[in-house]
Amino acid sequence: PPPPPFLPPSPQPPPPRPPPEYNVCSPDPELLVWDDPPDWTVDPGRRKVQVGWLKVPILHQQPSLEQLGIPLGDTALRVTLELATDPDTNEEICSHNAKPLFTHCGGPGSVNDCMVGKAPVRKLLNSGQYHHLAIAQRGIDPKDAFNYVKENPPGYKFGPLPDKWVQEGVERFPYIYCHNAFDIRVMNEVKAAYLAAGLNWESVWENPEYVQSGVAFADPRLTKVFAGLQNAAMSECRRRPEYHLGTNFARGTMVYQDFMGTQDLAHDLDTLRRAIGADKLSVWGVSYGTEVGATYATVYPERVDKVILDGNVAISNEIYEAAHLWALSYEQVWNGLAAACNNDFFVAGGIDAPTLPADDFCAATPYPTDKMSKLLETDETLLLMAYTLLGKFFDGYGIMWNGVSPGSAIMMACVESLHKNGDFDGEGCCDYQPEKKCCNGKIQIPANSNTTFQEMEDGNPTVALVRSVDMAGRLSTADIARLWADLRDKHPIGFLRANNIISIVSAPNLPRPVPSYGSGLDKLKPLIIGDFHDPATTYTASQDMRDKFPNGALMSWQGYHHGLFDDGDFGLSDYTSYTFQSEGYGAKDCYDRMLNYLEDGTLPPNGYTCPINGPAAGSLSLKVAKQVPTCPPANAPSP
């Protein structure tokens, strides 16, 4: 029958174009255009980075929406290319023999500088085997993508969109910025909603010093209000006209945020593959990048050459399970460190431990977990100090990206200092600066100087924007409070690691979840890498990922880090160095086997484990903590 009169006729698709020949330097100009010239030099005199625009549909693979009056059209994303090098001439070449390798560094929020200039990618490029590609994920601002480049031309800006694309109405995918949940404008909106509904507005939310200190999140009752704040902030973001794509009777108001999911990115990758004319694409994903790689391998298994999934994020699209898995990541790292610390007393020392030099032992031995648990059950000040400690040494510049030594030895000294004296003044406890490898005085508790809530600078809430598209299920504020109480009860050390779940389950959008991972294609043989003690995810996530791809192999490292180290420097010449204590033989073993897989497709035996030399090898001792030098004054002359 003819369509109803209020629906336009289905448009006729254009005739398919013949696929281009594989050429990263001269891609299909309808899909990918490089900036001219390639101005950005990563290492002066050694390698240039080519940056360009990739044209992709805003919504892939759903042309039927055009019949509903939803002509979403195309958008543009930033893409980066590093060319392979001819091993004989050391010149960059547009070789047809070099295969395309795409990298995604996680987040969500990886931009188009992912692994640019990094040691493992550099080795592959120099061998002439691979060209390297990276993409700025939808909605993420790549303004800092090349802030480390030393020779940018003065006034250099991104190359403009091609004129032909502009005439077609193509615009770059906007960078999504939203109000902070603690912005006074959001706070007033939620407070007014509470009062209009006749609900009790918790008076504690009138105290910004308490709320923004982080202690409030230990109270499940206050989590209800925080969920409302997150919902209001993201709802306001959806009202902004610059993000609107149109309104339709079937879907309501559509915004760019609705098309930022991992499946959207997987389709973008395949558009990139088609643009350069490649039959297949190799994907190397780290952290959330493992979800990108797994989704691409699931949706396009026949288009995959090699896949590396390193630092696998816990696999679950079920809200409650995902929250517990995320909380477990901190717990497993703490339990590993606590077991090693405890072993100092009972294995290394035994009955003679109390008479041996204290500096040879972990400062918090014996029973560090009991000491930490006691801190978490005491007053708000010690609770805040304990959470500050965990956040500093687990996340950010702690174990997450710098490994176990000497930060973990310092952390255990601080646990002992809090346990004994309720402060951070004990010996070996300091504000460690990993990038400088020195101590900058004692740890300071975060202080909020504002006495009132204020207007704040907008931020790019990447995790919430992407995962709220990927994950089905939304919870009421009462459900969120119950979930949060359950998390704190079961994971007292790690529950704060799951705080992103609040933003996801209170988001106002309709999800479009990723498919269940997996493919049984015989030729699809990914290398899956799992760390035993990863602050960002659980080891069981890597085991689960191997189950999804039964022809792949799981390689495990006994170390402490989020994914393998990528610097290629394992300190093997100095067994007393911080680098060796954090990385050592095991990381080098895994690193070499990973590169072998990319070079010739050789997988390690499934279940292969790369050993570590610590922390049982003394890297948690008080001696290690006390040997860290003091940072020089900020105005001190360089040596």
C-alpha positions as CSV (number, residue, x, y, z in Angstrom):
1,P,0.0,0.0,0.0
2,P,1.2,3.6,-0.5
3,P,2.7,5.3,2.5
4,P,0.4,7.6,4.6
5,P,0.2,11.1,3.2
6,F,2.2,12.6,6.0
7,L,5.3,10.6,5.2
8,P,7.6,11.6,2.3
9,P,8.5,8.9,-0.3
10,S,11.6,6.9,0.4
11,P,14.6,8.5,-1.4
12,Q,16.4,6.4,-4.0
13,P,19.9,5.6,-2.9
14,P,22.7,6.8,-5.2
15,P,24.4,4.1,-7.3
16,P,27.3,2.6,-5.5
17,R,30.8,3.9,-6.4
18,P,33.5,1.4,-7.1
19,P,35.8,0.9,-4.1
20,P,39.1,2.9,-4.3
21,E,42.4,1.2,-4.4
22,Y,44.2,1.0,-1.1
23,N,46.1,4.2,-0.6
24,V,46.3,6.1,2.7
25,C,47.9,9.1,1.0
26,S,45.2,9.5,-1.7
27,P,42.0,8.4,-0.1
28,D,38.5,8.6,-1.5
29,P,37.9,12.4,-1.5
30,E,34.2,11.9,-1.0
31,L,35.0,10.4,2.5
32,L,38.5,11.6,3.6
33,V,40.5,14.7,2.8
34,W,43.9,15.4,4.4
35,D,44.9,18.9,5.4
36,D,47.4,20.5,3.0
37,P,50.3,20.7,3.8
38,P,51.0,18.3,6.7
39,D,52.5,20.9,9.0
40,W,52.8,19.2,12.4
41,T,56.1,17.6,13.2
42,V,56.1,15.2,16.2
43,D,59.9,14.8,16.3
44,P,61.7,17.5,14.3
45,G,63.4,16.1,11.3
46,R,62.0,12.6,11.9
47,R,58.3,12.1,11.3
48,K,55.3,14.2,10.3
49,V,51.7,13.8,11.2
50,Q,49.0,14.1,8.6
51,V,45.7,15.4,9.9
52,G,42.4,15.5,8.0
53,W,38.6,15.3,7.9
54,L,36.5,12.1,7.7
55,K,32.9,12.4,6.5
56,V,30.5,10.0,8.1
57,P,26.7,9.7,8.4
58,I,25.4,11.1,11.7
59,L,23.4,7.9,11.9
60,H,24.7,4.8,10.2
61,Q,22.7,2.0,8.6
62,Q,19.2,3.3,9.2
63,P,18.0,4.8,6.0
64,S,14.4,4.1,6.9
65,L,14.5,7.1,9.2
66,E,14.5,9.3,6.1
67,Q,10.9,8.1,5.6
68,L,10.0,9.5,9.0
69,G,11.3,12.9,8.0
70,I,14.6,12.6,9.8
71,P,17.3,13.6,7.2
72,L,20.2,13.7,9.6
73,G,22.8,13.9,6.9
74,D,26.6,13.7,7.3
75,T,29.1,15.1,9.8
76,A,33.0,15.3,9.9
77,L,35.6,14.0,12.4
78,R,39.3,14.7,12.8
79,V,41.6,11.8,11.7
80,T,45.4,11.5,12.1
81,L,47.9,9.5,10.0
82,E,51.5,8.4,10.6
83,L,53.1,6.9,7.6
84,A,55.2,3.8,7.5
85,T,59.0,4.2,7.0
86,D,61.1,2.5,4.4
87,P,63.7,0.6,6.5
88,D,66.4,1.1,3.9
89,T,66.0,4.9,3.3
90,N,64.3,5.9,6.6
91,E,61.8,7.9,4.5
92,E,58.1,8.0,5.0
93,I,56.3,6.1,2.2
94,C,52.8,5.6,1.0
95,S,53.4,1.9,0.7
96,H,50.6,-0.4,-0.4
97,N,52.5,-3.2,1.5
98,A,52.1,-1.4,4.9
99,K,48.8,-2.4,6.6
100,P,46.5,0.1,8.3
101,L,46.6,0.0,12.1
102,F,44.0,2.0,14.1
103,T,44.5,2.8,17.8
104,H,42.1,3.9,20.4
105,C,43.4,4.9,23.8
106,G,40.2,4.6,25.9
107,G,38.3,7.1,27.9
108,P,35.7,7.3,26.4
109,G,37.2,10.3,24.9
110,S,40.3,9.2,22.9
111,V,41.2,11.8,20.3
112,N,43.3,11.8,17.2
113,D,46.7,11.9,19.0
114,C,46.3,8.4,20.4
115,M,49.7,6.6,20.5
116,V,51.2,9.2,18.1
117,G,54.9,9.0,18.6
118,K,54.7,6.2,21.2
119,A,57.5,3.6,21.3
120,P,55.5,0.5,20.2
121,V,53.8,2.2,17.3
122,R,57.1,3.9,16.3
123,K,58.8,0.4,16.1
124,L,56.0,-0.9,13.8
125,L,56.2,2.2,11.6
126,N,59.9,2.0,11.3
127,S,59.7,-1.6,10.2
128,G,57.6,-0.5,7.2
129,Q,54.8,-2.9,8.2
130,Y,52.0,-0.5,9.3
131,H,50.5,2.9,8.7
132,H,49.0,4.3,11.9
133,L,45.6,5.9,12.1
134,A,43.7,7.6,15.0
135,I,40.4,9.4,15.2
136,A,38.8,12.0,17.5
137,Q,35.8,10.4,19.0
138,R,32.4,12.1,18.4
139,G,31.7,15.0,20.6
140,I,35.2,15.1,22.1
141,D,37.3,18.3,21.7
142,P,40.7,17.5,20.2
143,K,42.0,21.0,20.9
144,D,44.9,19.5,23.0
145,A,45.6,16.6,20.6
146,F,49.0,17.9,19.7
147,N,49.9,20.2,22.5
148,Y,53.3,18.4,22.9
149,V,54.4,19.3,19.4
150,K,57.4,21.6,19.5
151,E,57.4,23.1,16.0
152,N,53.8,24.1,15.3
153,P,53.8,26.9,12.7
154,P,52.7,30.1,14.3
155,G,48.9,30.5,14.2
156,Y,48.4,27.0,12.9
157,K,44.7,26.0,12.9
158,F,42.9,22.9,11.8
159,G,42.5,22.7,8.0
160,P,39.0,23.9,6.9
161,L,36.3,21.5,5.7
162,P,36.4,20.9,2.0
163,D,34.3,23.5,0.1
164,K,32.3,20.7,-1.6
165,W,31.3,19.3,1.8
166,V,30.4,22.7,3.1
167,Q,28.1,23.2,0.1
168,E,26.5,19.8,0.9
169,G,25.7,21.1,4.4
170,V,28.3,19.0,6.2
171,E,29.5,20.4,9.5
172,R,32.0,19.0,12.0
173,F,30.5,17.0,14.9
174,P,30.3,19.6,17.7
175,Y,32.3,19.3,20.9
176,I,29.7,18.7,23.5
177,Y,30.0,20.9,26.6
178,C,27.5,20.9,29.5
179,H,27.0,22.5,32.9
180,N,28.7,20.9,35.9
181,A,26.2,19.2,38.3
182,F,27.3,21.6,41.0
183,D,26.8,24.7,39.0
184,I,24.5,27.1,40.8
185,R,22.2,27.2,37.8
186,V,21.7,23.5,37.9
187,M,21.4,23.5,41.7
188,N,18.6,26.1,41.6
189,E,16.7,24.2,39.0
190,V,16.7,21.0,41.0
191,K,15.9,22.8,44.2
192,A,12.9,24.4,42.6
193,A,11.8,21.0,41.2
194,Y,12.0,19.5,44.7
195,L,10.0,22.3,46.3
196,A,7.4,22.2,43.5
197,A,7.0,18.4,44.1
198,G,6.6,19.0,47.8
199,L,9.8,17.0,48.6
200,N,12.4,17.6,51.2
201,W,15.5,19.4,50.0
202,E,18.4,18.1,52.0
203,S,19.9,21.1,53.9
204,V,23.4,19.7,53.5
205,W,23.3,20.7,49.8
206,E,23.4,24.3,51.0
207,N,27.0,23.6,52.2
208,P,29.3,23.5,49.1
209,E,32.4,22.8,51.2
210,Y,30.8,19.6,52.5
211,V,29.2,18.6,49.2
212,Q,32.3,19.1,46.9
213,S,34.7,17.5,49.4
214,G,33.5,14.1,48.3
215,V,32.4,12.9,51.8
216,A,28.8,13.5,50.7
217,F,29.1,10.6,48.3
218,A,29.6,8.2,51.2
219,D,26.0,9.0,52.2
220,P,23.5,7.1,49.9
221,R,20.7,9.5,50.8
222,L,22.5,12.4,49.3
223,T,23.2,10.4,46.2
224,K,19.5,10.8,45.3
225,V,19.9,14.5,45.0
226,F,23.2,14.2,43.1
227,A,21.4,12.0,40.5
228,G,18.8,14.7,40.1
229,L,21.6,17.3,39.5
230,Q,23.3,15.1,36.9
231,N,19.9,14.6,35.1
232,A,19.2,18.4,35.2
233,A,22.7,19.2,33.9
234,M,22.5,16.8,30.9
235,S,18.9,17.8,30.2
236,E,19.9,21.5,30.0
237,C,22.6,20.4,27.6
238,R,20.0,18.8,25.3
239,R,18.1,22.1,25.2
240,R,21.0,24.0,23.7
241,P,20.1,24.9,20.1
242,E,23.6,24.4,18.8
243,Y,23.2,20.6,19.5
244,H,19.8,20.2,17.9
245,L,19.3,18.1,14.8
246,G,15.6,18.5,14.5
247,T,12.3,17.4,16.0
248,N,10.2,14.5,14.8
249,F,6.8,13.1,15.9
250,A,8.3,9.6,16.3
251,R,11.5,10.4,18.2
252,G,10.9,13.9,19.7
253,T,13.9,16.3,19.8
254,M,17.1,14.8,18.5
255,V,20.5,16.1,19.4
256,Y,24.0,15.2,18.5
257,Q,24.4,13.5,21.9
258,D,22.1,10.7,20.8
259,F,24.7,9.6,18.2
260,M,27.9,9.4,20.4
261,G,27.8,5.6,21.2
262,T,30.4,3.0,20.7
263,Q,28.5,1.4,17.8
264,D,28.5,4.8,16.1
265,L,32.3,4.9,16.4
266,A,32.7,1.3,15.1
267,H,30.8,2.3,12.0
268,D,33.0,5.4,11.7
269,L,36.0,3.1,11.7
270,D,34.6,1.1,8.9
271,T,34.0,4.3,6.9
272,L,37.7,5.2,7.5
273,R,38.7,1.7,6.2
274,R,36.6,2.2,3.1
275,A,38.0,5.7,2.6
276,I,41.5,4.4,2.3
277,G,40.5,1.4,0.2
278,A,41.7,-1.2,2.7
279,D,40.2,-4.7,2.7
280,K,40.9,-5.1,6.4
281,L,41.8,-3.0,9.4
282,S,43.8,-3.9,12.5
283,V,42.6,-2.4,15.7
284,W,44.5,-1.8,19.0
285,G,42.3,-0.8,21.8
286,V,43.4,0.1,25.4
287,S,40.9,0.5,28.3
288,Y,37.6,1.7,26.8
289,G,39.3,1.1,23.5
290,T,38.8,-2.6,24.1
291,E,35.1,-2.0,23.8
292,V,35.7,-0.1,20.5
293,G,37.8,-2.9,19.2
294,A,35.4,-5.6,20.4
295,T,32.4,-3.8,18.9
296,Y,34.1,-3.4,15.5
297,A,35.2,-7.1,15.5
298,T,31.6,-8.1,16.4
299,V,29.9,-5.9,13.8
300,Y,32.5,-6.3,11.0
301,P,34.4,-9.5,11.7
302,E,35.2,-10.1,8.1
303,R,36.9,-6.7,7.9
304,V,39.3,-7.3,10.8
305,D,43.0,-8.3,10.4
306,K,44.4,-8.2,13.9
307,V,42.9,-7.0,17.2
308,I,44.7,-6.2,20.5
309,L,42.4,-5.7,23.5
310,D,44.5,-4.5,26.4
311,G,43.1,-3.4,29.8
312,N,39.7,-4.8,29.1
313,V,36.8,-2.9,30.6
314,A,34.3,-5.0,32.5
315,I,31.8,-6.4,30.1
316,S,28.2,-5.8,31.1
317,N,25.4,-3.7,29.8
318,E,23.4,-4.5,32.9
319,I,23.4,-1.5,35.2
320,Y,23.7,-3.3,38.6
321,E,26.4,-5.7,37.5
322,A,28.4,-3.0,35.8
323,A,28.4,-0.9,38.9
324,H,29.8,-3.8,41.0
325,L,32.4,-4.7,38.5
326,W,33.7,-1.1,38.3
327,A,33.9,-1.0,42.1
328,L,35.8,-4.2,42.2
329,S,38.7,-2.7,40.2
330,Y,39.9,-0.7,43.2
331,E,39.2,-3.6,45.5
332,Q,41.4,-6.1,43.6
333,V,44.3,-3.6,43.5
334,W,44.1,-3.0,47.2
335,N,43.8,-6.7,48.0
336,G,46.9,-7.4,45.9
337,L,48.9,-4.7,47.7
338,A,47.5,-5.6,51.1
339,A,48.4,-9.3,50.6
340,A,52.0,-8.4,49.6
341,C,52.2,-6.0,52.6
342,N,50.9,-8.7,54.9
343,N,53.4,-11.2,53.6
344,D,56.3,-9.0,54.7
345,F,55.4,-9.8,58.3
346,F,54.4,-13.4,58.0
347,V,56.6,-14.7,55.2
348,A,59.6,-12.5,55.2
349,G,59.8,-12.0,58.9
350,G,57.7,-14.5,60.7
351,I,58.0,-14.7,64.4
352,D,61.2,-12.6,64.3
353,A,59.5,-9.8,62.4
354,P,59.1,-7.4,65.4
355,T,62.9,-7.5,66.0
356,L,64.0,-6.9,62.4
357,P,64.6,-3.4,60.9
358,A,61.3,-1.7,60.3
359,D,62.6,-0.1,57.1
360,D,62.8,-3.6,55.4
361,F,59.0,-4.1,55.8
362,C,55.9,-2.6,54.3
363,A,55.0,0.3,56.7
364,A,51.4,-0.9,57.2
365,T,52.2,-4.6,58.0
366,P,50.6,-6.5,59.5
367,Y,46.9,-6.4,58.6
368,P,46.7,-3.2,56.4
369,T,43.1,-4.0,55.3
370,D,41.9,-3.9,58.9
371,K,43.6,-0.6,59.4
372,M,42.1,0.9,56.3
373,S,38.6,-0.5,57.2
374,K,38.8,1.1,60.6
375,L,39.6,4.5,58.9
376,L,36.6,4.2,56.6
377,E,34.3,3.6,59.6
378,T,35.4,6.6,61.6
379,D,34.6,10.3,61.5
380,E,34.3,12.3,58.3
381,T,37.8,13.8,58.5
382,L,39.5,10.4,58.5
383,L,37.1,9.1,55.9
384,L,38.0,12.0,53.6
385,M,41.7,11.5,54.2
386,A,41.4,7.8,53.4
387,Y,39.5,8.4,50.1
388,T,42.0,11.2,49.2
389,L,44.8,8.7,49.7
390,L,43.2,6.0,47.5
391,G,42.3,8.4,44.8
392,K,45.9,9.9,44.7
393,F,47.7,6.6,44.6
394,F,45.3,4.5,42.5
395,D,43.9,6.9,39.9
396,G,45.4,9.6,37.7
397,Y,49.1,9.7,38.2
398,G,49.2,6.8,40.6
399,I,49.2,3.1,39.9
400,M,46.8,3.7,37.0
401,W,49.6,5.1,34.8
402,N,52.8,4.8,36.8
403,G,52.8,1.4,38.2
404,V,53.5,0.1,41.7
405,S,56.7,1.7,42.8
406,P,57.5,3.8,44.8
407,G,53.9,5.1,45.1
408,S,52.5,2.0,46.7
409,A,55.3,2.0,49.4
410,I,54.4,5.7,50.1
411,M,50.7,4.9,50.2
412,M,51.2,2.2,52.8
413,A,53.3,4.5,54.9
414,C,50.4,7.0,54.8
415,V,47.9,4.3,55.8
416,E,50.1,3.5,58.8
417,S,50.4,7.2,59.7
418,L,46.6,7.7,59.5
419,H,46.0,4.6,61.6
420,K,48.4,5.6,64.3
421,N,48.2,9.4,64.4
422,G,45.3,10.4,62.2
423,D,47.5,12.5,60.0
424,F,49.9,12.3,57.0
425,D,53.0,13.3,59.0
426,G,54.5,9.8,59.5
427,E,57.8,8.9,58.1
428,G,57.7,7.8,54.4
429,C,54.3,9.5,53.8
430,C,54.5,12.3,51.3
431,D,52.8,14.0,48.4
432,Y,54.6,11.9,45.7
433,Q,54.9,13.5,42.2
434,P,55.4,10.6,39.7
435,E,56.3,12.8,36.8
436,K,59.2,14.3,38.8
437,K,59.9,11.2,40.9
438,C,60.1,13.3,44.1
439,C,58.0,14.2,47.2
440,N,56.4,17.6,47.4
441,G,55.8,18.0,51.1
442,K,52.9,16.2,52.7
443,I,49.5,15.3,51.2
444,Q,46.9,18.1,51.4
445,I,43.2,17.4,51.8
446,P,41.2,19.0,48.9
447,A,39.7,22.2,50.1
448,N,36.9,24.1,48.5
449,S,37.2,27.8,49.1
450,N,33.7,28.7,47.9
451,T,31.2,29.4,50.6
452,T,28.4,29.4,48.1
453,F,27.7,27.5,44.9
454,Q,28.7,29.5,41.8
455,E,28.5,29.4,38.1
456,M,31.2,27.1,36.8
457,E,33.0,26.6,33.5
458,D,31.2,24.0,31.3
459,G,32.9,20.6,30.9
460,N,32.9,17.7,28.4
461,P,31.2,14.8,30.3
462,T,32.6,12.2,28.0
463,V,32.0,9.1,30.0
464,A,28.3,9.9,30.7
465,L,27.6,11.0,27.1
466,V,29.0,7.8,25.5
467,R,28.0,5.2,28.1
468,S,24.4,6.6,28.4
469,V,24.0,5.7,24.7
470,D,25.7,2.3,25.1
471,M,24.0,1.1,28.2
472,A,20.3,0.3,28.5
473,G,18.4,0.9,31.7
474,R,17.6,3.9,33.8
475,L,17.0,4.1,37.5
476,S,14.8,6.3,39.7
477,T,16.6,8.3,42.3
478,A,15.3,5.9,45.0
479,D,16.8,3.0,43.1
480,I,20.1,4.8,42.7
481,A,20.3,5.4,46.5
482,R,19.7,1.7,47.1
483,L,22.3,0.7,44.6
484,W,24.8,3.1,46.1
485,A,24.2,1.8,49.6
486,D,24.7,-1.7,48.4
487,L,28.0,-0.7,46.6
488,R,29.3,0.9,49.8
489,D,28.4,-2.1,51.9
490,K,30.0,-4.7,49.5
491,H,32.9,-2.6,48.3
492,P,33.9,-0.1,51.0
493,I,37.3,0.6,49.5
494,G,36.2,0.6,45.8
495,F,32.7,1.9,45.6
496,L,33.7,5.5,44.7
497,R,35.3,4.1,41.6
498,A,31.8,3.4,40.3
499,N,30.5,7.0,40.6
500,N,30.1,7.3,36.8
501,I,27.1,5.0,37.1
502,I,25.1,7.8,38.7
503,S,25.5,10.0,35.6
504,I,24.6,7.1,33.3
505,V,21.5,5.8,35.0
506,S,20.0,9.3,35.4
507,A,20.7,10.4,31.8
508,P,17.7,11.7,29.9
509,N,18.4,10.1,26.5
510,L,17.2,6.9,24.9
511,P,20.0,4.3,24.7
512,R,21.1,2.4,21.6
513,P,23.1,-0.4,23.2
514,V,26.1,-2.1,21.6
515,P,25.6,-5.8,20.6
516,S,26.9,-8.6,22.7
517,Y,30.5,-9.1,21.9
518,G,31.9,-12.1,20.0
519,S,32.5,-13.9,16.7
520,G,33.3,-17.5,15.9
521,L,35.1,-16.7,12.7
522,D,38.2,-19.0,12.5
523,K,40.3,-16.2,11.1
524,L,39.4,-13.7,13.9
525,K,42.1,-14.3,16.5
526,P,42.5,-11.3,18.8
527,L,45.2,-11.0,21.4
528,I,43.5,-10.2,24.8
529,I,45.7,-8.8,27.5
530,G,44.7,-8.7,31.2
531,D,46.5,-7.2,34.2
532,F,46.0,-8.9,37.6
533,H,45.9,-5.6,39.4
534,D,44.3,-2.9,37.2
535,P,42.7,0.1,39.0
536,A,40.4,0.8,36.1
537,T,38.9,-2.7,35.5
538,T,38.9,-6.2,36.8
539,Y,41.0,-9.1,35.6
540,T,37.9,-11.2,35.1
541,A,36.9,-8.7,32.4
542,S,39.8,-10.0,30.3
543,Q,38.8,-13.6,30.9
544,D,35.3,-12.8,29.9
545,M,36.5,-11.1,26.7
546,R,38.5,-14.3,25.8
547,D,35.2,-16.3,26.1
548,K,33.6,-13.9,23.6
549,F,36.3,-14.6,21.0
550,P,37.1,-18.3,21.4
551,N,39.8,-18.4,18.7
552,G,41.8,-15.7,20.4
553,A,44.4,-15.9,23.2
554,L,44.5,-14.4,26.7
555,M,47.9,-13.2,27.9
556,S,48.1,-12.0,31.5
557,W,50.6,-9.8,33.4
558,Q,51.0,-10.1,37.1
559,G,51.6,-6.4,37.5
560,Y,50.0,-3.2,38.6
561,H,48.9,-0.8,35.9
562,H,46.0,0.1,33.5
563,G,47.0,-1.9,30.4
564,L,50.6,-2.6,29.5
565,F,53.2,0.1,29.7
566,D,53.8,1.7,26.3
567,D,57.1,3.5,26.8
568,G,59.4,0.6,25.7
569,D,61.6,1.3,28.7
570,F,61.5,-1.4,31.3
571,G,64.6,-0.4,33.4
572,L,66.2,-3.8,32.9
573,S,69.7,-2.4,33.3
574,D,69.1,-1.3,36.9
575,Y,67.2,-3.7,39.2
576,T,66.9,-1.1,41.9
577,S,65.2,1.5,39.6
578,Y,61.6,2.6,40.0
579,T,61.0,1.6,36.4
580,F,62.2,-2.0,37.0
581,Q,60.2,-2.3,40.3
582,S,57.1,-1.1,38.5
583,E,57.5,-2.9,35.2
584,G,60.4,-5.3,35.1
585,Y,60.7,-8.6,33.2
586,G,57.0,-9.4,33.0
587,A,56.0,-6.2,31.2
588,K,58.9,-6.6,28.8
589,D,57.9,-10.2,28.1
590,C,54.3,-9.2,27.4
591,Y,55.3,-6.2,25.4
592,D,57.6,-8.3,23.1
593,R,54.9,-10.9,22.5
594,M,52.3,-8.2,21.7
595,L,54.6,-6.8,19.0
596,N,55.3,-10.2,17.7
597,Y,51.6,-10.7,17.2
598,L,51.3,-7.5,15.2
599,E,54.4,-8.3,13.2
600,D,53.6,-11.9,12.1
601,G,50.3,-12.9,13.7
602,T,51.9,-15.3,16.2
603,L,49.7,-15.5,19.3
604,P,51.2,-16.5,22.7
605,P,49.8,-19.7,24.1
606,N,46.3,-19.1,25.5
607,G,46.7,-18.5,29.2
608,Y,50.3,-17.4,29.0
609,T,51.3,-15.4,32.1
610,C,54.2,-12.8,32.1
611,P,55.8,-12.7,35.6
612,I,56.5,-9.7,37.7
613,N,59.3,-9.2,40.1
614,G,57.3,-7.2,42.7
615,P,55.7,-6.0,44.8
616,A,56.7,-9.1,46.8
617,A,60.3,-8.2,45.9
618,G,60.5,-5.4,48.5
619,S,59.0,-2.5,46.5
620,L,56.5,-1.9,49.3
621,S,59.1,-1.5,52.0
622,L,59.3,1.6,54.1
623,K,62.9,1.9,52.9
624,V,61.7,2.5,49.3
625,A,59.3,5.2,50.6
626,K,62.0,7.0,52.6
627,Q,64.5,7.0,49.7
628,V,62.3,9.2,47.5
629,P,64.0,12.6,47.3
630,T,62.3,15.9,48.1
631,C,61.2,18.0,45.1
632,P,63.3,21.1,44.6
633,P,61.6,24.5,45.1
634,A,59.6,25.7,42.1
635,N,62.0,28.6,41.5
636,A,65.2,26.5,42.0
637,P,67.7,26.8,39.1
638,S,67.9,23.8,36.8
639,P,71.0,21.6,37.3
